Amino acid sequence: MSKQPMPCEVEELSTLFLFENLTEEQLARLCREGRVERFESGPVYQEGDPATCFFVLLEGTLVLTRRVGEDDVEINRTSHRGTYAGALQAYVRGFEDQGYRSSLRVTEPSRFFVLPAETFASIMRDWFPMAVHLLEGLFFGTQTTQQTINQRERLLALGSLSAGLTHELNNPAAAAVRATSALRERMAGLRHKLAAIAVGPYARHTLALVHLQELTAERVSKTTPLSPLEAADREDALADWLDDHGIAGGWDLAATFVQAGLDTDWLDEVAATVDEQSLDGTIRWLEYTVETELLLNEIEDSTNRISHLVGAAKQYSHLDRAPFEVTDVHDLLDSTLVMLAGKIGSGIQVVKEYDRTLPKIPAYPGELNQVWTNLIDNAVAAMSGAGRLTVRTSLDGDHLLVEFGDTGPGIDPEIRGRIFDPFFTTKPVGEGTGLGLDISWRIVVNKHHGSLQVESVPGDTRFQVRLPLRVSPGRN
């Protein structure tokens, strides 16, 4: 930083809009306690340095920038006399040791009126005590309000997720209970059938029947789903076979056998194992075996689903996990989609376009899950229960791109620049806090040093999160 002290002139200060209503005595104090300095092209101060001075542009051109990830983003460039920067909140109690919130540089030799931060604070409190109280109240009030609503936003998200998770857990749990009850009935029936098989015409086929039962159970465990058309055709064929062999209630039996993946070849095998007199009873006994296996499959599927949901909940909340770690974003995305499945609903098609070759990245997984939750929630709300949600990952230079696309009506260009502002929302009063995207932006940009952007036309809105492939946890 190259600077040169210069004389301060009261007449010059009085021409600035910032000081135009001050008295001669006040202007004289400014010149006495402040100074004028000339800076050559280059930096004046850096973001994060102790905020020691308040700067007012007298002549030249200044550029203000903010650090976002690895880049310096320009937020203002002006030659307007009286533009101020630096220790803007020095008069707020508790901010005596604050750092500069941006970087300032000049693109040509420029002059500034420079006031030490402690002097600026003292002058503000002496000259404008009521204004200082009002500004402090506004600052701390806004800060408290934002903290309160941030907490409320998290509680609302937690309540929504808890309700969705409860709903998702209830379905497989209820299915397991129903299947267990039905299984008890089938097992009782199977025991009675076994007693009947032990005597009469079935006795001589006992070993063959037990072998056939084992083969049938094995086939049921390996069944693959059929299309509706294939299932209907096979059901017709099985029913015809049963009718041709004089077995009553063929349609009911056929439906069970088709669900188990059995076909007429299996029935031929059964018929070849026993005589005609024993065929009817054998098939009905095997139906109990088939139903028992199907119920066991249902119980297994239900309990696996419960286990998967619990695992997703643990992944989402990151219990027993380090707050900062190398993680696979696909695991985070999947756990969030599972947690939000109830809220997404059946009317919205979820399409995953994952690039599974992408490397793991260092991140705060729990906070990224909050970003995914906010973006998915907004997409679902935009589509009003019907549409397509596309979650896409890809490599974008030295960043990992996560994109959420929806087929909603899009974002009006007039408000697109405001959607990341705190408290801005397009939802009806009481339905949104306006902090979801602000929180997401701060998590992605400030904490992960990435970027969050949106592209939107009617029918195609895309929120794009870019995360660096390498980042140090100390940089936040």
C-alpha positions in Angstrom: 0.0 0.0 0.0 1.5 3.3 -1.1 0.1 6.4 0.6 1.1 10.0 1.0 -0.2 12.4 3.8 -1.8 15.5 2.5 -3.4 18.6 4.1 -7.1 18.4 5.1 -9.3 21.3 3.9 -12.6 22.1 5.6 -14.0 23.6 2.4 -13.4 20.3 0.5 -15.1 18.2 3.2 -18.1 20.4 3.2 -18.7 19.6 -0.5 -19.3 15.9 0.2 -22.9 14.7 0.6 -21.8 12.8 3.8 -20.7 16.0 5.6 -22.7 18.7 3.8 -25.0 19.5 6.9 -22.2 19.6 9.5 -21.3 22.9 11.2 -18.0 24.6 10.8 -16.9 23.4 14.2 -17.8 19.8 13.3 -15.9 20.0 10.0 -12.9 21.5 11.8 -12.9 18.6 14.3 -13.0 16.1 11.3 -9.9 17.8 9.8 -8.2 18.0 13.2 -8.7 14.3 14.1 -8.7 12.8 10.7 -6.3 13.1 7.7 -6.2 13.1 3.9 -4.1 10.5 2.2 -3.2 9.9 -1.4 -2.9 6.2 -2.5 -1.2 5.0 -5.6 -2.9 2.3 -7.7 -3.2 -0.9 -5.8 -4.6 -2.2 -2.5 -5.7 0.1 0.3 -6.8 -2.7 2.8 -7.5 -6.4 2.7 -10.6 -8.3 3.8 -10.1 -9.7 7.3 -7.5 -7.2 8.4 -8.3 -5.2 11.6 -10.8 -2.5 10.7 -8.7 0.5 11.9 -10.0 3.3 9.6 -13.1 4.8 8.0 -12.4 5.9 4.4 -14.2 8.6 2.3 -13.3 9.0 -1.4 -12.3 12.6 -2.3 -10.9 11.9 -5.8 -10.1 8.8 -7.9 -11.7 5.4 -8.4 -12.2 2.7 -5.8 -13.1 -1.0 -6.2 -14.6 -3.1 -3.4 -14.3 -6.9 -3.5 -15.3 -9.9 -1.4 -13.5 -13.2 -1.2 -15.7 -16.1 -2.5 -13.8 -19.4 -2.6 -10.7 -18.9 -4.5 -12.0 -15.8 -6.3 -12.3 -12.1 -5.5 -15.8 -11.0 -6.5 -16.2 -7.3 -7.3 -19.1 -5.8 -5.4 -18.7 -2.1 -6.2 -16.6 0.1 -8.5 -17.1 3.9 -8.4 -15.6 7.3 -8.8 -18.4 9.0 -6.9 -17.0 11.5 -4.4 -18.1 10.9 -0.8 -18.4 7.1 -1.2 -17.3 5.5 2.1 -15.9 2.2 3.1 -13.9 0.5 5.9 -14.8 0.5 9.6 -18.5 1.2 9.0 -19.7 -0.3 12.2 -17.0 1.0 14.6 -19.6 2.8 16.7 -21.5 -0.4 17.4 -20.6 -1.7 20.9 -18.8 -5.0 20.7 -17.3 -4.4 17.2 -14.2 -2.5 18.3 -12.0 -5.4 17.1 -13.9 -6.3 14.0 -12.1 -6.9 10.7 -12.7 -5.3 7.3 -15.6 -7.1 5.6 -14.3 -6.5 2.1 -11.1 -5.5 0.3 -10.5 -2.0 -1.1 -8.2 -1.1 -3.9 -7.8 1.9 -6.2 -7.3 1.7 -10.0 -5.7 5.2 -10.3 -4.0 7.6 -7.9 -6.8 8.5 -5.4 -7.3 10.7 -2.4 -9.3 9.7 0.7 -10.3 11.4 3.9 -9.3 8.9 6.6 -10.7 8.8 10.1 -9.4 6.4 12.7 -12.1 3.9 13.7 -12.0 4.9 17.4 -12.4 8.6 16.4 -15.2 7.8 14.0 -17.0 5.9 16.8 -16.5 8.7 19.3 -17.7 11.4 16.8 -20.8 9.3 16.0 -21.7 8.9 19.7 -21.0 12.6 20.4 -22.9 14.1 17.5 -25.7 11.6 16.8 -26.4 9.7 20.1 -30.0 9.0 19.2 -29.1 7.8 15.7 -26.4 5.5 17.2 -28.9 3.9 19.6 -31.3 3.4 16.8 -28.7 1.9 14.5 -27.4 -0.4 17.3 -31.0 -1.5 18.0 -31.5 -2.1 14.3 -28.3 -4.1 14.0 -28.7 -6.2 17.1 -32.4 -6.6 16.6 -31.9 -7.9 13.0 -29.1 -10.2 14.3 -31.4 -11.6 17.0 -34.3 -11.9 14.7 -32.2 -13.8 12.1 -30.8 -16.2 14.8 -34.4 -16.9 16.1 -35.8 -17.5 12.6 -32.8 -19.6 11.7 -33.6 -21.8 14.6 -37.3 -21.8 13.7 -36.3 -22.8 10.1 -34.4 -25.8 11.4 -37.2 -26.8 13.8 -39.7 -26.6 10.9 -37.4 -28.7 8.7 -36.9 -31.2 11.6 -40.7 -31.4 12.2 -41.3 -32.0 8.5 -38.6 -34.7 8.3 -39.8 -36.4 11.5 -43.4 -36.6 10.1 -42.1 -37.9 6.8 -39.8 -40.4 8.5 -42.6 -41.6 10.8 -44.9 -42.1 7.8 -42.2 -44.0 5.9 -41.4 -46.2 8.9 -45.1 -46.9 9.6 -45.7 -48.5 6.2 -43.1 -51.3 6.3 -43.7 -51.8 10.0 -47.5 -52.3 9.5 -46.7 -54.6 6.5 -44.5 -56.7 8.7 -47.1 -56.9 11.4 -49.8 -58.0 8.9 -47.5 -60.5 7.3 -46.5 -62.0 10.6 -50.2 -62.4 11.6 -51.0 -64.1 8.3 -47.8 -66.2 8.5 -49.1 -67.6 11.9 -52.3 -68.7 10.2 -50.5 -70.3 7.3 -48.1 -72.1 9.6 -51.1 -73.6 11.5 -52.7 -74.7 8.2 -49.4 -76.1 7.1 -49.1 -78.2 10.2 -52.7 -79.6 9.7 -51.8 -80.4 6.0 -48.7 -82.1 7.2 -50.7 -84.4 9.4 -53.0 -85.3 6.5 -50.0 -86.1 4.3 -48.5 -88.4 6.8 -51.5 -90.9 6.3 -53.6 -92.1 3.4 -52.6 -92.0 -0.2 -49.9 -89.3 0.4 -47.8 -91.4 2.8 -45.9 -93.2 0.0 -44.9 -89.9 -1.5 -43.7 -88.2 1.7 -40.0 -88.1 0.8 -40.8 -86.9 -2.7 -43.2 -84.2 -1.4 -40.7 -82.9 1.1 -38.1 -82.7 -1.6 -40.6 -80.9 -3.9 -41.5 -78.5 -1.1 -37.8 -77.6 -0.7 -37.4 -77.0 -4.4 -40.6 -74.9 -4.5 -39.4 -72.7 -1.5 -36.1 -72.2 -3.3 -37.8 -71.1 -6.5 -40.0 -68.6 -4.6 -37.0 -67.1 -2.9 -35.4 -66.4 -6.3 -38.5 -65.1 -8.1 -38.2 -62.0 -10.3 -41.1 -59.6 -10.9 -43.1 -59.9 -14.0 -44.7 -57.2 -16.1 -48.5 -56.8 -15.7 -49.1 -58.4 -19.1 -46.7 -61.3 -18.4 -48.3 -61.9 -15.1 -51.8 -61.9 -16.6 -50.8 -64.4 -19.4 -49.1 -66.7 -16.9 -52.2 -66.6 -14.6 -54.4 -67.6 -17.5 -52.1 -70.5 -18.3 -52.0 -71.8 -14.7 -55.7 -71.5 -14.2 -56.3 -73.5 -17.4 -53.9 -76.2 -16.3 -55.6 -76.5 -12.9 -59.1 -76.6 -14.5 -57.9 -79.3 -16.9 -56.7 -81.4 -14.0 -60.0 -81.0 -12.1 -58.7 -78.8 -9.3 -61.4 -76.4 -8.0 -60.7 -72.7 -7.4 -58.0 -72.6 -10.0 -58.0 -68.8 -10.4 -57.3 -68.2 -6.7 -54.5 -70.8 -6.7 -53.1 -69.4 -10.0 -52.8 -65.9 -8.6 -50.7 -67.1 -5.6 -48.4 -69.2 -7.8 -47.9 -66.4 -10.3 -46.9 -64.1 -7.5 -44.3 -66.7 -6.4 -42.9 -66.9 -10.0 -44.1 -70.5 -10.6 -45.4 -71.7 -14.0 -47.0 -74.7 -15.7 -43.6 -76.5 -15.9 -43.6 -76.5 -12.1 -47.2 -77.9 -12.1 -46.1 -80.6 -14.5 -43.3 -81.5 -12.2 -45.7 -81.8 -9.3 -48.1 -83.9 -11.3 -45.2 -86.2 -12.2 -44.2 -86.7 -8.6 -47.6 -87.9 -7.2 -50.5 -89.9 -8.6 -53.7 -88.3 -9.8 -55.6 -89.2 -6.6 -53.1 -87.2 -4.5 -52.6 -84.2 -7.0 -55.3 -81.9 -5.6 -54.3 -82.2 -1.9 -50.6 -81.9 -2.9 -51.1 -78.7 -4.8 -53.1 -77.2 -1.9 -50.4 -78.2 0.6 -47.8 -76.6 -1.6 -49.9 -73.5 -1.8 -49.4 -73.1 2.0 -45.7 -73.5 1.4 -45.7 -70.8 -1.3 -47.8 -68.4 0.8 -45.5 -69.0 3.7 -42.4 -68.1 1.6 -44.1 -65.1 0.2 -45.0 -63.8 3.6 -41.4 -64.4 4.8 -40.2 -62.4 1.7 -42.6 -59.6 2.7 -41.4 -59.5 6.3 -37.8 -59.5 5.0 -38.5 -56.7 2.6 -40.3 -54.7 5.3 -37.6 -55.1 7.9 -34.9 -54.3 5.3 -36.9 -51.1 4.5 -37.0 -50.1 8.1 -33.3 -50.8 8.4 -32.6 -48.7 5.3 -34.7 -45.8 6.7 -32.9 -45.9 10.0 -29.6 -46.0 8.2 -30.7 -43.0 6.0 -31.8 -41.1 9.1 -28.4 -41.8 10.7 -26.6 -40.7 7.5 -28.7 -37.6 7.3 -28.1 -36.5 10.9 -24.5 -37.8 10.8 -24.7 -39.4 14.3 -21.2 -40.5 15.4 -19.6 -38.8 12.5 -17.0 -36.0 12.4 -18.4 -32.6 11.5 -15.8 -32.2 8.8 -14.7 -35.2 6.8 -14.1 -36.6 3.3 -17.5 -37.7 2.1 -19.4 -39.0 -0.9 -22.1 -36.5 -1.9 -24.2 -39.3 -3.5 -24.6 -40.8 0.0 -25.8 -37.5 1.3 -28.2 -36.9 -1.6 -29.7 -40.4 -1.3 -30.2 -40.1 2.5 -31.9 -36.7 2.0 -34.2 -38.1 -0.8 -35.2 -41.0 1.5 -35.9 -38.6 4.4 -38.0 -36.4 2.1 -39.8 -39.2 0.2 -43.1 -38.6 2.1 -43.0 -34.9 1.3 -42.0 -35.4 -2.4 -45.1 -37.7 -2.9 -46.0 -40.0 -5.6 -46.9 -37.3 -8.1 -43.3 -36.2 -8.5 -40.9 -38.4 -10.5 -37.4 -38.4 -9.0 -34.6 -38.8 -11.6 -31.1 -39.4 -10.4 -28.3 -38.7 -12.9 -25.2 -39.4 -10.8 -21.6 -39.5 -12.0 -20.4 -42.3 -9.7 -16.8 -41.8 -10.8 -16.6 -38.4 -8.9 -14.2 -38.4 -6.0 -15.2 -37.9 -2.4 -14.7 -34.3 -1.2 -13.9 -32.7 2.2 -17.1 -31.2 3.6 -19.5 -30.7 6.5 -22.0 -33.5 5.6 -24.7 -32.5 8.1 -24.8 -28.9 6.7 -24.7 -30.0 3.1 -27.8 -32.2 3.9 -29.5 -29.0 5.1 -28.7 -27.4 1.7 -30.1 -30.4 -0.2 -33.2 -30.3 2.0 -33.9 -26.6 1.3 -33.3 -27.0 -2.4 -35.5 -30.1 -2.8 -38.2 -28.6 -0.6 -38.3 -25.5 -2.8 -38.4 -27.6 -6.0 -41.3 -29.7 -4.6 -43.2 -26.6 -3.6 -42.7 -25.1 -7.0 -44.2 -28.1 -8.8 -47.3 -28.3 -6.5 -47.2 -32.0 -6.3 -46.7 -33.0 -10.0 -43.6 -32.9 -12.1 -40.1 -34.2 -12.4 -37.2 -33.6 -9.9 -33.8 -34.3 -11.4 -30.8 -34.6 -9.2 -27.6 -34.5 -11.2 -23.9 -34.7 -10.3 -20.9 -34.0 -12.6 -17.3 -32.7 -12.7 -17.0 -29.0 -13.4 -13.3 -28.1 -13.7 -11.8 -28.3 -10.2 -15.3 -28.3 -8.6 -18.0 -31.0 -8.1 -21.4 -29.8 -9.5 -24.6 -30.9 -7.8 -27.7 -29.7 -9.7 -31.4 -29.8 -8.7 -33.8 -29.4 -11.6 -37.6 -29.0 -11.5 -40.3 -28.7 -14.1 -42.2 -25.9 -12.2 -43.2 -22.6 -13.6 -39.8 -21.0 -13.1 -38.6 -17.9 -11.2 -39.7 -14.5 -12.4 -36.6 -12.6 -13.7 -37.7 -9.6 -11.7 -37.1 -11.4 -8.4 -34.4 -13.8 -9.4 -31.7 -11.5 -8.0 -33.4 -11.4 -4.6 -34.1 -15.1 -3.9 -30.9 -15.5 -1.8 -31.7 -12.4 0.3 -32.6 -13.1 3.9 -36.3 -13.1 4.7 -37.3 -12.9 1.0 -39.9 -15.4 0.1 -42.6 -15.9 -2.5 -44.6 -18.3 -0.3 -47.8 -17.1 1.5 -47.5 -15.5 4.9 -46.8 -18.2 7.5 -45.6 -20.8 5.0 -42.0 -19.7 4.5 -39.4 -17.8 6.5 -37.3 -16.6 3.5 -34.2 -18.0 5.1 -33.8 -21.4 3.4 -31.9 -20.1 0.4 -29.9 -17.6 2.5 -28.8 -20.4 4.9 -27.9 -22.6 1.9 -25.9 -19.8 0.3 -24.0 -19.2 3.4 -23.3 -22.9 3.9 -22.1 -23.4 0.4 -20.2 -20.1 -0.2 -19.0 -19.1 3.3 -18.3 -22.5 4.8 -17.4 -24.6 1.8 -16.0 -21.8 -0.4 -18.1 -22.9 -3.3 -20.9 -21.3 -5.3 -24.7 -21.5 -5.4 -26.4 -20.2 -8.6 -29.8 -20.6 -10.3 -30.9 -20.8 -14.0 -34.6 -20.6 -14.7 -37.0 -20.6 -17.5 -40.7 -21.9 -17.3 -40.6 -25.7 -17.0 -36.8 -25.9 -16.3 -35.4 -24.4 -13.1 -31.9 -25.5 -12.0 -30.2 -24.7 -8.7 -26.5 -25.4 -9.1 -24.1 -26.1 -6.2 -20.4 -26.1 -7.0 -18.1 -27.5 -4.3 -14.3 -27.4 -4.5 -12.7 -30.8 -4.8 -10.1 -29.7 -2.2 -10.6 -27.4 0.7 -9.1 -26.9 4.1 -11.4 -26.9 7.2 -9.5 -24.0 8.5 -10.8 -21.7 5.8 -14.2 -20.8 7.2 
